């Protein structure tokens, strides 16, 4: 088990180093001068030179890379050129919206998907299964911004339970924030839940055909007991994989939902930075997201080992 | 005293009959063997008894276990009977246990499901039962997971789960088929012991007539969903009445006669071959080595039929892979007709094209999307100039004819053939480039006895028609005995004994060879009347 964890940690650091190198090279080593790019084609040479000095572009590349990485390790992501403020501060503010939203959506998605998937698997081929499958098909097919607009129409405009958008800020109280995040979280969660429920169902059905389920039935377990006690834990590995991928997606990929609900999240930050050619911000936020994805994958790997004793032994 | 009565049991699946009018009885303490070839309905009968038939199956008739008619019970009632009144163990010990639960939990579950008892109490009883089946607590703690056990040990766990509540009826579906002979002998002993101790009735399902003859009190022979003959073991073996039973028994005792081998002239020379595998992880884990092949040396002569026997994990497969140039040796050498099998780190193509291989699994070793002509001409890519046009057609036709198929079969797909026919096609694929050496890796282990007999006959025929040299790898001593001139016995990576087949079987020298031969069940010889028939 220790060897397994150490191995995963080693792979975590290697991934981070490789990712940081790739991001650095794409942004800084790619043809063209970042400063010139950020200022546009009509910039005067002395303006470009000034920006180069400001961004620290006038030192050798290797040194710049080291500065960038050591800065990030210490929490210094550099300064945004367009906003003229520390990137770490902007990211932290956005993260306080995006991270709770992602976790909220993930919890909702799990709460919907697990029961739906387990129910469908236990009713294989029967009407309940078909119903869940039809619903999830719809959930996968319908885009989440459309869900979002329907939700706004019903709960914000017609019923007036919550506001249609915006974020009050955490200093306005926990429940006010949760209320503001509820509709976006539902809109994000539904399509994810549909996918997750389908994975849960098919993974469980695969397990229900395994020999050890027949063994369990021969011991006197009912179909339901065999499913809960023997199939479920074995079926979790693919589900965990999807959950990990979904979390990464929810953290950064919710830009459309952030737009619909007017939320100051990470997705919008990246979007704005890209449209304003703020390469330093893009570079740092992308690195941060990569970091999040790699850490989540690491946690998923650890959960695998908790679920499956064979993984603990093999490493 | 009759424990189980099956009366006119018929099963259909989606309207297709799979069992027709099965009637059997089993007494307390009796072992009834249900035998027959694959697809005869043996396993379906077992599942019908457990009322665990697949979806869409419909059973009619009557199954009475100790006075209870099983087919009229509700599912809830059946759940209280399964595991308590009747237990079952299955063929595949590798997949029959839940990989993520400890063996203690899995055995205790049988007790907890049926009895109002505490978990510690159930675990204590599980430990006792595991000790009874030969997994003592001090060496096999309850916290072990299935993957930490060998196949035989897992089968013991399966058995402990099935008999934890001392059911009256135990159904064993091919319980030893996936095991090595020495392990098989231990499991058979254990089953017999449990039947004696607990007074259970045992329904033993097996295709292996030698196992049947060794342990059964009575035999029931099944064919195409019907029981064609039933009777006490000894008389039935000596004097079977039904033609199918006779055919089955004759096929199981089938002997082939090989033509004389030509005078020795070395073809394949293996000298001090060593192959290690690294175990443990690279960076942080403990590093270790397993020596799969340990200083193996032997010579295979042109025209010789050499057997290689040993139990799973003894290094047979690794050695085979090395000979075929699929696996590089750490030290030692393998030469074929004087040329090395490996040049640098790659297989020597000039040598490689003179060897072919036939694998065990006739279902997995063909691409289902290709037609037979493409499948069997695959070795052509080894040649510098592969034949085309009429030459290619002739090569295909010759190869198919040689293995007893029609040239017209070339246009068919592999799913149109039975297991035995597929193995013929695999042999045709090996023959098509007229190799100097064919490696047979368990070629008949997956086949029914009657088909096995035909394939072995084919081998003998081919030996008469062409100068065939082969290395025949098998765990089955009976088969090796029939089709080889010389046998090597392999244990833990070493060749422990090597000698002419007849001598080695008559007078084994090494203790391991003796153990193997003693463990292998042997079918008693037939009555004269049948041999003549």
HADDOCK unambig.tbl for C-alpha pairs under 7 A between the chains (distance, minus, plus):
assign (segid A and resid 3 and name CA) (segid B and resid 284 and name CA) 5.76 0.50 0.50
assign (segid A and resid 3 and name CA) (segid B and resid 285 and name CA) 5.41 0.50 0.50
assign (segid A and resid 6 and name CA) (segid B and resid 284 and name CA) 6.99 0.50 0.50
assign (segid A and resid 7 and name CA) (segid B and resid 284 and name CA) 6.65 0.50 0.50
assign (segid A and resid 211 and name CA) (segid B and resid 95 and name CA) 5.67 0.50 0.50
assign (segid A and resid 211 and name CA) (segid B and resid 96 and name CA) 4.86 0.50 0.50
assign (segid A and resid 212 and name CA) (segid B and resid 95 and name CA) 6.19 0.50 0.50
assign (segid A and resid 212 and name CA) (segid B and resid 96 and name CA) 4.27 0.50 0.50
assign (segid A and resid 212 and name CA) (segid B and resid 97 and name CA) 4.90 0.50 0.50
assign (segid A and resid 212 and name CA) (segid B and resid 98 and name CA) 5.34 0.50 0.50
assign (segid A and resid 215 and name CA) (segid B and resid 96 and name CA) 6.12 0.50 0.50
assign (segid A and resid 218 and name CA) (segid B and resid 82 and name CA) 5.59 0.50 0.50
assign (segid A and resid 218 and name CA) (segid B and resid 83 and name CA) 5.97 0.50 0.50
assign (segid A and resid 218 and name CA) (segid B and resid 87 and name CA) 6.49 0.50 0.50
assign (segid A and resid 218 and name CA) (segid B and resid 88 and name CA) 6.20 0.50 0.50
assign (segid A and resid 219 and name CA) (segid B and resid 82 and name CA) 5.61 0.50 0.50
assign (segid A and resid 219 and name CA) (segid B and resid 83 and name CA) 4.01 0.50 0.50
assign (segid A and resid 219 and name CA) (segid B and resid 87 and name CA) 6.70 0.50 0.50
assign (segid A and resid 219 and name CA) (segid B and resid 110 and name CA) 5.60 0.50 0.50
assign (segid A and resid 219 and name CA) (segid B and resid 162 and name CA) 6.67 0.50 0.50
assign (segid A and resid 220 and name CA) (segid B and resid 79 and name CA) 4.52 0.50 0.50
assign (segid A and resid 220 and name CA) (segid B and resid 80 and name CA) 6.05 0.50 0.50
assign (segid A and resid 220 and name CA) (segid B and resid 81 and name CA) 6.86 0.50 0.50
assign (segid A and resid 220 and name CA) (segid B and resid 82 and name CA) 4.47 0.50 0.50
assign (segid A and resid 220 and name CA) (segid B and resid 83 and name CA) 5.05 0.50 0.50
assign (segid A and resid 221 and name CA) (segid B and resid 79 and name CA) 6.20 0.50 0.50
assign (segid A and resid 221 and name CA) (segid B and resid 113 and name CA) 7.00 0.50 0.50
assign (segid A and resid 222 and name CA) (segid B and resid 79 and name CA) 6.22 0.50 0.50
assign (segid A and resid 230 and name CA) (segid B and resid 98 and name CA) 6.67 0.50 0.50
assign (segid A and resid 234 and name CA) (segid B and resid 100 and name CA) 6.87 0.50 0.50
assign (segid A and resid 308 and name CA) (segid B and resid 100 and name CA) 5.55 0.50 0.50
assign (segid A and resid 309 and name CA) (segid B and resid 100 and name CA) 5.98 0.50 0.50
assign (segid A and resid 310 and name CA) (segid B and resid 147 and name CA) 6.73 0.50 0.50
assign (segid A and resid 315 and name CA) (segid B and resid 280 and name CA) 6.74 0.50 0.50
assign (segid A and resid 315 and name CA) (segid B and resid 281 and name CA) 5.78 0.50 0.50
assign (segid A and resid 315 and name CA) (segid B and resid 285 and name CA) 6.80 0.50 0.50
